[in-house]
Amino acid sequence: MVGILIIGDQEKVRKSLVIAFKKQGYEVCDELDWESAKQVYGDKYDLVIADLEGKGQIGVEILKAIKLSNRNVEIVAILTPGLIGTGEMYSCEVYDCVHKPFLLTDLVNMGEKALEKKKLADKVRNLEQIMSGNKVVS
C-alpha cells in the first residue's frame, strides 16, 4: 500500500490532510514533532507532505535529510509566503510547493500527481535493472 507521511505543527492542517488522503485510500501517518519525523521516514513512505510554516532553514535541512534517507520519496512542501523561496525548495528536490492559503483538493491532486510520478520512476528503475541483468527491486 502507498504510504504518506504528513509533517507539520498545525494539527488542524495535518488532520484535514490525513482525512482527505485516507478517503482516497492511502495509508497516512502524521507527525507533529519534526525530530520524531526524522526517525520515521526511511523507505516506509512514498510521499512526504511537509508544512514548513515558521520552520525556515530548519525545514530546508529536514527536507534534505529526508531525500538523503530515501532518494525515491516524493516531497510536497507547504509554504508560507515570504519565509522560504520556491527556488530553495526545488534545490531540496521537492516535487512541488503550495503556498498558504491553499485548497485542500488542490493539495490532494498535487500529492496524487507526485505519487504517479514516483510510480512511473519506480517502473523505469525496474526496467533498467532488468535490461542490465540485475535483480529487480520492488
C-alpha positions in Angstrom: 0.0 0.0 0.0 1.1 3.5 -0.7 2.3 5.4 2.4 2.1 9.1 3.0 3.7 11.0 5.9 2.4 14.4 6.8 4.6 16.6 8.9 3.7 20.0 10.5 2.9 21.9 13.6 -0.7 22.8 12.9 -2.9 20.0 14.0 -5.9 21.3 12.0 -4.0 21.2 8.7 -2.4 17.8 9.5 -5.7 16.2 10.4 -7.5 17.6 7.4 -4.8 16.2 5.1 -5.0 12.8 6.9 -8.7 12.6 6.4 -8.5 13.7 2.7 -5.8 11.2 1.8 -7.4 8.4 3.7 -10.7 9.0 1.8 -8.6 8.4 -1.4 -7.5 5.0 0.0 -3.9 5.9 1.1 -2.2 4.8 4.3 -1.4 8.0 6.1 0.7 8.9 9.2 1.0 12.4 10.7 3.8 13.7 12.9 3.8 16.9 15.0 7.3 16.7 16.1 9.9 17.3 13.4 12.6 15.4 15.3 10.3 12.3 15.5 9.5 12.7 11.8 13.2 12.4 11.0 13.1 8.9 12.6 10.1 7.5 10.7 10.5 8.4 7.0 13.2 6.0 5.6 11.8 3.7 2.9 8.4 3.4 4.6 6.8 6.3 2.7 6.2 7.1 -0.9 5.2 10.8 -0.3 6.0 13.3 2.4 3.9 16.4 2.8 5.7 18.9 4.9 4.1 22.1 6.3 7.1 24.4 6.7 5.3 27.3 8.3 7.7 29.0 10.7 10.5 26.5 10.0 12.8 28.5 7.8 16.2 26.8 7.4 15.4 24.0 9.8 12.6 22.9 7.4 15.0 23.0 4.4 17.5 20.9 6.3 14.9 18.3 7.3 13.7 18.1 3.6 17.3 17.5 2.6 17.7 14.8 5.3 14.5 13.1 4.0 15.9 13.0 0.5 19.2 11.6 1.7 17.4 8.9 3.6 15.3 7.9 0.6 16.1 9.3 -2.8 12.9 7.9 -4.3 10.4 9.6 -1.9 8.4 12.5 -3.4 8.0 15.6 -1.3 5.3 18.3 -1.4 6.1 21.4 0.7 3.5 23.7 2.1 5.0 27.2 2.4 4.1 30.5 4.0 4.7 33.3 1.5 7.9 35.2 2.1 9.6 32.8 4.5 11.2 30.3 2.2 11.7 30.8 -1.5 10.3 28.3 -4.0 13.7 28.1 -5.7 15.2 26.9 -2.4 12.6 24.2 -2.2 13.5 22.9 -5.6 17.1 22.7 -4.5 15.8 20.2 -1.9 14.4 18.1 -4.8 10.7 18.6 -3.8 8.1 17.5 -6.3 6.2 20.8 -5.9 5.2 23.5 -3.4 1.9 25.1 -2.4 1.6 28.4 -0.6 -0.9 29.1 2.2 -3.8 29.5 2.0 -4.5 26.6 -0.4 -7.5 24.5 -1.4 -7.4 21.0 0.1 -8.4 19.5 -3.2 -5.5 21.2 -4.9 -3.0 19.7 -2.5 -4.6 16.2 -2.7 -4.4 16.4 -6.5 -0.8 17.5 -6.3 0.0 14.6 -3.9 -1.6 12.1 -6.3 0.4 13.5 -9.2 3.6 13.2 -7.1 2.7 9.6 -6.4 2.0 8.9 -10.0 5.5 10.3 -10.9 7.0 8.0 -8.3 5.2 5.0 -9.6 6.5 5.7 -13.1 10.0 6.4 -11.9 10.0 3.0 -10.0 8.9 1.2 -13.2 11.7 2.8 -15.1 14.2 1.8 -12.5 13.0 -1.8 -12.5 13.1 -1.9 -16.3 16.7 -0.5 -16.2 17.6 -3.2 -13.8 16.1 -5.9 -16.0 17.9 -4.6 -19.0 21.2 -4.6 -17.2 20.7 -8.1 -15.8 20.4 -7.1 -12.2 17.8 -8.3 -9.8 14.5 -6.4 -9.9 13.8 -4.5 -6.7 10.1 -3.9 -5.9 
